[in-house]
Amino acid sequence: MQESDLLKKIAQTRQQTKLKSSNSLVNYQSIEALSKQLDLNQSGVQDWQQLFTWVAQYLEYSPDTSHPNFANRMWSGANPPSIVGEIVTALSNTSACTFESAPVATLMEAYMLEQMLDCVGFKQGEGQMTTGSSNANMIAMMVARNQVAKNTKQQGLFNQKPLFAFVSCDAHYSLDKAANILGIGTQHLIKIQTTDKGGMDISALDDAIRAAQKKGGTAFFVCATLGTTVRGAYDDIKHLTKLRDKYHFWLHGDGAWGGAVVMSSILKAKFLKGIEQLDSFTMDFHKMLGSNLMCNFLLLNHQNLLSCTCADGDNSYIFRDNKVDLGVNSLQCSRRVDSLKWFLDWKFYGKQGFADRVENYYQLSKFAEDFINTSNELEMVVKRSSFNVCFRFKAKDANTFNQNLRNRLLQEEQILLACAYIEEKLVFRLLISNVNINQATLVELFNRIIETGKSIKYNV
Ligand SMILES: *Cc1c(COP(=O)(O)O)cnc(C)c1O
């Protein structure tokens, strides 16, 4: 099939499935029913028609993530400019590892990293796009490890004083994975209790660092979660930098979710005071800011550390210019072009557009909390600290009840709700990261939850 026919056919199939589903949230199928329906064993050799049958099914049974009732994740349907970027990326199919293979993408990535260094306030920094905040957190920990134990790269972690890293007990699970991958050991990732607002308890951190030192260990890394995944709490950067003066650890900021407020001067001042003093910072553009998955960057508030940490081995067969080729300091060899969609989004909306967006999400979160607090049927489980609204339906045996309510809302194809546990309480975690959400759609969403909840409660 010609490229132009291919694009036409994709657009047609997309259009047909949209009409068929009449813009509903999801066509829900159980695993068993869907497995039968798809018939993945069917032959597709040289058979475009069969391939497009699968494409249509893929589209038909995928939830519409841009629907206002898709309240399941930290992202939603993508920004149109980034969709253009993604399609063009697929058509041009190249790797952003060298200037030769991806000249424009290379310059765009370097340009965007400069823009982000400026937003965050790192004056003499460097950075790279990575495959997501999970990997960015790991690379930050790796840089910190190789700074504190200088010979690790060559000699490994044998015969070293044990290394300890510290995070809030509400930090993202990718930090546990990083401790595993990097040879730190998950038991050497110390989880610090949070205060009732959800941020890391600084005096508990101080105690834990001293306890680690007493055991003969080195406290080398602290990760500030800037917007925790469940509660949306921000660790206090100012207090952490003071503690760093005392103990000299590497201070990383995981802003995967809440880092997006760097776009807004008002919210940046409220939640990220002192961000320019972090040693490193990561943020997902594919979450609150709406770029296509994946779109992430890691910034260091230092220079030349990515190369001495990450670059290795005989790569003379591929790289031509170590100063320009972005693959040199990456942990990957091939690198997907993620910069084109990022650049297009940035140019189309501008920093102000993204600031308006996060400020609007913030207002909507407050509106949602107010609605819940005045409702007879719903309750907040913890107070809102920023964007995340953690609530549930009031009921006896609340965990089971709310689990049933969630299942019913999905099976009836009404709402796909995120849920999580806070101190063993099941909560619905409303995360507003969708430009199609407004006060009216929120009210409708809550009313549907209330109606369905009542019908379960009173068995009608
Ligand atoms: C989502 C999230 C991550 C993981 O980000 P990915 O880009 O999905 O790897 C890490 N930390 C926090 C706080 C998150 O919310």
The ligand as an SDF file (V2000), in Angstrom:
LIG
                    3D

 15 15  0  0  0  0  0  0  0  0999 V2000
    4.0380    8.8890   36.8860 C   0  0  0  0  0  0  0  0  0  0  0  0
    5.1060    9.0510   37.8660 C   0  0  0  0  0  0  0  0  0  0  0  0
    6.3630    8.4740   37.6570 C   0  0  0  0  0  0  0  0  0  0  0  0
    6.6250    7.5420   36.5060 C   0  0  0  0  0  0  0  0  0  0  0  0
    6.7170    8.2270   35.3120 O   0  0  0  0  0  0  0  0  0  0  0  0
    6.8010    7.4460   33.9150 P   0  0  0  0  0  0  0  0  0  0  0  0
    7.0620    8.5350   32.9510 O   0  0  0  0  0  0  0  0  0  0  0  0
    5.4660    6.8070   33.7370 O   0  0  0  0  0  0  0  0  0  0  0  0
    7.8990    6.4550   34.0010 O   0  0  0  0  0  0  0  0  0  0  0  0
    7.3730    8.7590   38.5480 C   0  0  0  0  0  0  0  0  0  0  0  0
    7.1560    9.5490   39.6190 N   0  0  0  0  0  0  0  0  0  0  0  0
    5.9470   10.0970   39.8740 C   0  0  0  0  0  0  0  0  0  0  0  0
    5.7810   10.9630   41.0810 C   0  0  0  0  0  0  0  0  0  0  0  0
    4.8740    9.8490   39.0130 C   0  0  0  0  0  0  0  0  0  0  0  0
    3.6750   10.3780   39.2770 O   0  0  0  0  0  0  0  0  0  0  0  0
  1  2  1  0
  2  3  1  0
  2 14  2  0
  3  4  1  0
  3 10  2  0
  4  5  1  0
  5  6  1  0
  6  7  2  0
  6  8  1  0
  6  9  1  0
 10 11  1  0
 11 12  2  0
 12 13  1  0
 12 14  1  0
 14 15  1  0
M  END
$$$$
